[in-house]
Amino acid sequence: MLKSERLKTILQIVNTQKFVTVDELAQALKVSDMTIRRDLNELHKFNKIMRIHGGAQILSDPSRIEKSYKQKREIHSKEKIEVAKRACNLIHENDSIYVGPGTTLELMVANLKVKHLRIVTNSLPVFEVAKNSPNNYDLIMIGGSYRRISGAFLGALANSELATMSFSVGFVGVNGIKDTSMTTANLEEGQTEKIGLDHSQVKLIVADYSKLDHSDFHQFYDLRDVDGLITNHGIDPELEKHYSQFTTIYK
């Protein structure tokens, strides 16, 4: 197969499947992993696909391009602070908690009142906030491949570390919740958050009401499998009624 034909085929596969790994493409096209990586890098260079660790995914709709964590800090800031403080009320002395990436979770850690706590996170911004706390928390940073746009560490190393731990409570954010689907912009980020939730005795989602009834690229968890959704007091009554079918609403 000529290179031009191979690139066209790869692009068709990515656009159809939304996400594909290097191994899957190598097997489908009967070429080496190295050849596929070069092809993916070329397609990414010309803005045909989004290159991610281990494979590629379809380009997002320009209107839904993922914002960086610094940009997200400026959006719905009042609502995020309200939700963050409410989440703090569900943390108790001597808890061991997993905190995923997200600006609302940064605010949660910044507003903690408990004195004795173990915090495990794969988010560099969350780690920095916890490190600067006047409380001397037992703080564990999960390593891995760094995703600059969200400030999160992901991938096999992060996942294997998290899988050896257990937590009293796990807190994760979302880019959107649509019915029972909890979604995020990046597959690997979702995989790591899933492991954090799976190893938590109590699983809690922290999301202001702008995230409800919206979805993003990757579904990483089912709302029916979590213990609660922490959101704003001013949530629309119809939305509250709808989502309370699937989990407990804290508002």
N, C-alpha and C positions, 0 to 999 in steps of 0.2 A: 504493500500500500504506500503510495506517495505521501510525503509529509503533508501536503496541502489537503489531501483526502483525510488523513489522520486527524488533523486539526479540526476539520469540519465535523468529523464523526464525534470527536471528544466534545465539541461545543453542543452538538445535538443531544448527547447523553447527559451532559450537565444540565441543560435546559429542561430536559424531560424529567430527570430524577431529582432535581433541585440540589442534591449533594451527592458526590461520588468520591471514593478513595482512589489513591494511586494504584493499589493492588487490583481493585476491580477493573480499572481502565487497562492495566497491563495485561490482565487475563483476557479481557474482551477483545483487545486489539492484537494480542499475541506479540507484544514487544516488551522490552525491559522496563523496570521501574525507573531507571535513569532517563530513558527516552521520554516516558510519560511526564516526569518532573520537568524536563526541558520544555516539553510542549505546553504544560500548564503555565510555566513561568512566562512563556511567550504570549499565550492567550491573556494572561493577567496584565502583562505589559501594555497590550493594546486594548485593555479595558473590555474584554469579552467575557471574562469570568472573574470571580473573586477567589484568589488563591488563599487557602488556609492550611494549617499544619496537617499533613497526611492526605491532602486531597484538594478538592475545589468545590465551590458552591455557586449557584446562580447569582447573578448580580441583582441586588435589591432594586425595587422601584425607586427612582430618584427621590420621590416624595417621602420615602420611608428609610432613607439612608440613616444608619445608626449614628447617633450622636455620641461624642466622647463623654466620659464621666464628668469632665470639667464643664461641658455645655449643659449636661443634665442637671447639675447643681443649681442652675439658674431657672429651671422650669418647675412650676408648682411648688416653690420653696416653702410657702406657708403651709400648704397641705402636707408636705413631706415632714416638716417639723412636728405637726400634730400627730401624724401616724408614728413617727419615730419615738415620741414620748410615750405614746400608748403601748408600744412594743416593750419599752423599758419596764413597764409595770408587770410584765410576765416573766421577768428574770429575777431570780432569787439568790441569796447568799450561797456561795459554794457551788453554784451551777457550773457545768462544763458546757459551753455553747459553741456551735458552729455558726459562723457569720459569712455568708456569701458576698459577692461583689454587689455594689449598688449605692447610690447616693443617699437614699433613705436609711440604709443600714449604717452608713458612715455617721449620720445624724443620731441614730439610735445609740451607737457606741459613745458618741460625744456627750450624750445626755444620761449615761448610766449613773445610778446613785449607789448601787451595791458596792461593797468594799472588797469582797473576796470572790474572785471569779477566774475561771480558766476560759480564755477566748482563743479559738482556733479559726483561722481565716486563710483564704487564698487570694484575698484582695489587698493589694499594697496600700491603697488609700485608707481602708479600714484599719490595717495594721498601724499606719502612721498616727491615726486618731487615737487608737488604744495605747500606743507607745507614749503619747504625750499626756495621757490621763494622770492626774495626781494620785490615783489609786495604783498600787503596785500589783497589777494583774499578772497572772500566769499566762503569758502570751506566746502563742505558737503560730509561726508563719509557714504555710504550706508552699513548697517550691514547685517549679515546673516551667513550662514554656510561657513567657510573658506576653500577654495580649495588651498592647499599649492603649487601645481605644477604651477599654474598660478597666485597666489597671489590675487585671486578674491573672493569676498563674494557673495554667491548665495543662491538660495532656496526661500521658501515662504516668509520669512521676507524681504529679499532684493526685491523681486518682488512686494510685497504689498507696500513697501515704494516708489519705483520708480513709481508705478501706480498712485500715488497721485500728481505727479509733472509734470511740462511741461517745455520744453527747447527750446531756440532759435535754437540751432544746436545740433545734436547728432553725435558723432564720435565713430565708432567701428572698430575693426580690424577683420581679418579672418585668418583661417588656409589655406583656399583655396577658389578659385572661379572657378567654372566649368559651362560655359554657364550662365544661370541665377541663379544658385544655390550658395548661400553664405554658407560656411560650417565651422564648428569648431569641436574640438575633443571631446567636452563634451556637452551632451544634456542640462543639467541645466544651463551651462554657456551661451549657445545659447538662452535659454528661457529668461534669464535676459537681454541679449543684445537686444533681440527683443522688450521687453517692453521699454527699453531706446529709441530705434528708433521710436517705435510707438507714443511716447509722445514728439517727436521732430518735430518742424516745418520744419526744413531742416535736411535731413538724409544723412550723408556722410560716405563712407567707406575709410579707410586708409590702403593701402596695397602696398608693393613694388612689382615689376613685377614678382618676383619668385613665388608669390601666384597665379598668373593667370594660368588658364588651369589646375588647380589641385583641388582635392577635399579631404575632410576629412570625419569623421564619421557622423556628424549630420548637416543637412541643416536647418538653422534657419531663413533665410530670402531670398526673391527673389530680385535679382539685379534690376529688372524693377520697384521695389517699392522704390528705393532710388534715391536721387537727384544727386549724383555724386560719382565717384570713383577717389580718389587721389592716383596717382602712379608716377613712374619715367619718366623723360624726354626721356630716352632711351628705352621705351617700343617698342617691335617688332611691325612694322606697321600693320602686319596682325592681331595680337592680338588686337591692338588698334581699327582697323576697325571692328573686330568681337564684341568687348565689347561695342563699342560706339553705337551699335544697341539698347542696353538695358538701358544705362544711359549716363550721361555726364562724359567725361574723363578729369580730371585735371592733367596736366603733365608739 
